[in-house]
Amino acid sequence: MLLFQLPDDVFYHILSYLDCRSLSRLSQVCKSFYRFVNRDAVWRKIAKEGLNTGITRDGTDRYPHIPLKERVKIAQNWCDGICKKAVPLKWKTKLLPWLQLDGDGEILFLSQAANIEAYYLRQDPGKLQSNPFKIYSANNGDVCHFVLTDSHLISGRSDGKILIHSRTSDMLVELSGHNQEVNCLDSKDGLIISGSRDRTVRIWTLTSSCPKETISMYDRVWSVAISPTLSSFVTGTACCNNFSPLRIWDVERLQCVCCLGSEFRRGAGVLDMVFESPFQLLSCGYDTFIRLWDLRLSPRKCVMEWEEPHDSTLYCIQTDGNHLIASGSSYYGVVRLWDKRQTECLQFFQLSSDSVSSPVYCLRFNSSHLYAALATSLHSLDFRQNPIYIR
């Protein structure tokens, strides 16, 4: 066949003009076409335009072990809202749970009162084992927030303490520094930033036994995020004392570099934020907006914003690093999917019943599943259904 006499780069260029349906049909022509069309290089351009395919805006591939064609199939279901709902875990006492997925999305960590439980996902993809394979426990107060690094699990507690668990041994380090519950923390490359209801932010290192520095915020601190460059961090406060709720701080000088936004209403606190890149920050909170900030531009105004249509507080957000944002609302366990190229909500899912309302306290997703933690249950959305036109 003449096409196979062409150089690979020329053939790739020809295939770049085809859409998903055409590529799928072409792969059925013969075995040679099937093998060539199924290569990741053929699907990369389409994957970069899809939702949650693992290809970030800068071209990084988050799931290199999963063929791109398979991820493009699943991306269509994210866009169309086609998924299977399940409730892997329930508990009787109302809690304020938090979630994390490990780097490959194969282990789910869930906080339950004073414990953090770790569950394998890979043996039966998307489903939890009946029992956790490891429990990180302590006699201290309940877990308010926790983060994962490659080597440690770091949790903030309701008694003001921070516990550092080693993920490879039984080593446990306890840090005391806050007078009230630790609402938020972040950690990167040995640096730990914690924020508390006691209106302070404290800077720690993995090797320190006491805070390196303390910053008085004059307001309750609800969220913190360390920049990927490690040169700065952002704090989100309750916005009750005439201070901007979003402020950027220099790590070395511990000085406020600038405030983001203007004319925030009193009580418009920031509950969650995430860096997409060293210059792009997403935030959400009580004022019902998701905002995208470009730190290279004027700090007074965000570059894009999306409003929760039912005027509900937004407790949490996550991004795929490209086009998709998932948000969790304060009523009836509502999860929304947003395409940053559109102004309106793309899809929404109500996870709790009309008679039992609960916020989505935390959500996390990998290439095929979204997990949401409510007051008395963990919910999962499985997007691995057969798409309509990609086979």
N, C-alpha and C positions, 0 to 999 in steps of 0.2 A: 504494500500500500504506500502510495507516494507520500502521504503525510508523515510516515515514520522515517522517511529519508531526510526530513528536515532536522536541523539542529534542535536540541531540546529547548533552548531559549526562544527560538522562533515559534515552536509549537506552544509553549507556555503563553506567549503573547497572543496567539490566535485564540487559545482557550479563555483568555482573560475577558473576551467580549461576550462570553456565554453566561447565562444566568443559571440558577440552581436546577431548574427543570431540564434545560438543554444539556447541562453536564451529566445529569443522571441518565438521560436517554442515551447520550453518547457512550457512557460506560457500559451500556448493554449491547453495543454493536459486536464486540469480540473481546477475547481475553486480554489482548494487547492494549486495547483502549481502556478496559476496566482497570488494569494495573497502572496505566499512566494517569488516568483521570482521578484515581483515588489518592494520588500523592498530595501531601500537604501544600506544596507550592502552588498547585492548581486552585486550591480553595482559600488561600490566604487573603486574597483581595476581598472575596465575598465575606469571609469570616470577620475581617476588620470592620465591615459595615453592619454586622449582626449584633444582637444583644447577648452578652455574657458568653461569648465564644472563647474567652481566655486571651484574646489578642488585645492588648492595651493600646492606648493612643500612641505611645512611643514605639510600638512594635514588639514589645516583650510578650512571650508566650507563657501564660501561667500554668497551662496543663499540657506540656509537650508529650506526655505519655498517652494522650487520647487523640486519635486521628481527627484532623480538622473537619473532614466530611461529617463525622458523627456529631461533632459539636455544632455544625451548621444546621443539621437536622433538629437538634434540641433547641437551638436559638429560635427557630420558627415557632416552637411551642411557647417559649417565653413571650414572644411578641403577641401571639394569639391568646395567651392565657389558658392553654390546654395543659392540664396537670391532674394528678391524682392526689387527693387530700388524705392525710392520715394523722392519727394522734398516737405517736410511739410511747409517750409517757404521760401519766396523770399522777397527781398527788392531792391529798385532802386539805392540807393547810395552805392558805394563801401566802405566796412568797413573792419576792422581787428577784426573779432569776436573771442570770446573765449567761451568755453563750460565747463560745469561741470555737472555730475550726482550726485544726492544724494546717501547716502550709500546703499540704497536698489534698486537703479536704477529706481525709480518711479517718480522722478521729474527731469526735464531738465532745467538747468540755461543757458541762452544765453545772452551775452553782445551785445548791439546794441548802438553804439555811447556812449552817457553818461549814458545809462540805462542798467540794468541787469534784464531780464524778466524770470519769473519762470513759467513753463508749467507742468501740470500733464500728466503723461504717462499711469497711471494704468487704467483709465476708459475705454479707447480703446487702449489696449496694443500696444505700438510701434508708435502710432499716437499722435500728439499734439492736444490739444484743440485749437479752433480757436483764442482764446484770452488768454493771460497769466493771471494766478490767482493772481499774485503779481508782482509789478515792483519796483525795488530798484533804485531810481533816485537821482540825485544830479545836482547842477548847475555847478559843476566843469567840467574839461576836460573829454574827452572820456576815456572809460575803455580800458586799454592796457592788463590787466591780472587780474584774480581774483581766489580766492580759497575758498573752503567751509570747515567749521568745523561743529561740531554738534550744536553749538550755534550761530555762526556768519558767515557772508559773508564778505570777506575782499577783496577790489579791489585796484589796483594800477592805477593811472590816468595819462593822458598825461601832466597835469600841475604840476606833481611832488608830488601830494598829495596821501595819502592813506586813504580810507574811510572804516570804520568798521560798518557794519549794523548788528543789532541784528536780528536773525531769528524768535524770539518769541515776539518781540515788535517793536515799531517805533524808538527805540533809534539809534542814528547815532553819531559816533565819527570821527572827522577829524584829521589826523596827517599830519603835514607839516615837511618835512626834506630834500627832494630832489629838485635840481634845474631844472631838466629836467624830461622827462617822466619815469615812473616806469615800466620798461620792464618786470619785473618778481617779484614774491614773493611766499613765502611758509609759512605755519603756522601749528604748532602742540603744543598742551597742553599749550596754552597761549603765546608761543614764535612766533614772526613774524620776518622773514628775507626778506628784500627787496633789489632789485638790480636795478640800473638805468643807463640811458644813460650818466648821469653826472659822471660816472666812480667811483661810490661809492657803498658800501653795508652797509646797516644800520640794526641794531638789535633793535627790539622793544618788548614790552609786551602789552597784551590787556589792561592793566591798566595804561600804560604810556602815557603821552601827548607829549613827545619828545623822540628822539632815545636814547636808552641806550648806544649804541656805534656806531661809524662810522669807516669803513675800506676803505682806499683809494686803488682802484684796478688798477689805471693807464690805464684802458681800459674799454670800454663799457661792461656792465654786461647784458647778455642775458637770463640767467637761474640760478635758485638757487633751492636747495632741502635739506630739513632737514632730518637727519638720524632718523630712527625709535627709536633709543636709546636716541635721543635729546642731545647727547653729542657732536655732530659735525654737520657741514653742508658743502655742496659742492657748489662752484660757477662755472659758465660757462661764459666765456668772449668772446670778438670778436676776440682775438688772432691777434691783429694788432701791438703790441708793444713788441715783443720778450719775452712775458711771456707765460707759459703754460696756455691754456684756461681752464683746469680743475684743481681746487685746493680744498683741504680739509682743513677746519678750525675748531679749537677747540672752542666750544661755550663759555667756561669759560675763557680761556686765550686769546681768539681772536688772536691766532697765527696760521700761516699756518702749518699744520701738514706735508703735502706732496703734490707733484704735480703728477697728473696721466698722463701717457703717455710720449712720447718724439718725437722730430722731427715732430711736427705739422707744416704744411705749413702756411705761413702768410695768415690771413683771414679765417682760419679753425675754425670759432667760433662755440660754442656749444649752440644750440637753445632750446633744451629740454633735461630733464633728469628725471629719476624716480628710487627710491629705490625699489627693490624687497624684500630685507631683510636688516638687519643691515650691511651686508657684501657685498651685491651685488647691483651694480648700473648700469643702462642702460643710455646711452647718444647718442645723434645724433646732426647733424648740417650741416654746409656748406660743409664739406668735403665728404658728401654723404654716410657716414658709420653709422651704428648702432653698438655700442660697449658695450660689457658686461665686467664690471670690478669686480674683486674679491678683496676687500680691505684687505683680510687676506694674500694675496700673494704680489709679487713684484708690486709696483705701476707703473713701467716703461712700462709694456705691458698688454693690455687687455687679457682676457682669451678666448674671442670669438668675431668675428666681422662679419657683414653682409653688403654687398655693394649694394646700390641702382643701378640697372643695367643700367639706362638711365642717369647716372651722374647728378642727380637732387639733389638740397638741400633738406634735410629732416627737416621739420618744427616741427614735433611733433611725439611722440610715446606714446603708452600705452601697458601694459602687463597684462596678466591674473594671474600673480604670479606663473606660471608654464611653459607651453611650447609656448604659443602664444604671438607674438608681432604684433601690428598694427602700421603702420607708414603712415604719410601724406607727400606728395612730393610738390615741388614748382611749377610744371607745370600741367595744365589740370586736377587738382583735383584728382590726382592719390593716391589711398589708396592701400597699400600692406599688406598682411598677411604673417607672417613669422613663421615657426616652428623652434624653437631653436635647434632641433635635426637634421636639414638640413641646408645646406649652401645656397641653392637657394631659391628665393621667392616662396612661396606656391601658393598664389593667388593675383591677382590685379584687381582693379576696377577703371575705368576712369569715374569720376563724372561730369566733365564739357566738353563741346563740343570742337571740334577742333578750332572753330572760337572764342571761349571765354575761355581764359586760366586763371586759378586762382590757387594759392597755397591752400593746405589744412592747414588752420591756426591752427586748433585744431580738435582732434577727441576723442571720448569717446565711450565705449561700455559696455553693460551689458550682461546678459546670452543669449539674443536672438537678440539684435539689435546693430548696429554700427551707430553712428551719426558723421557727418563731417561738419564743418563750413567752407564755402568758402567765397569769397569776397561779393557775392550778394545772397547767398542762403544757406539753411541748408538742407543737404541730409541725408537720412536714408537707411540702408540696413537691411532688415528683413530676418533673417535666419530660421524662423519657417516654412519652407516648409516641405512637407512630405518626409522623407528620403527613400532611395531605399529599404533597407533591414531590417529596424527596425519598427515594427508595435506595 
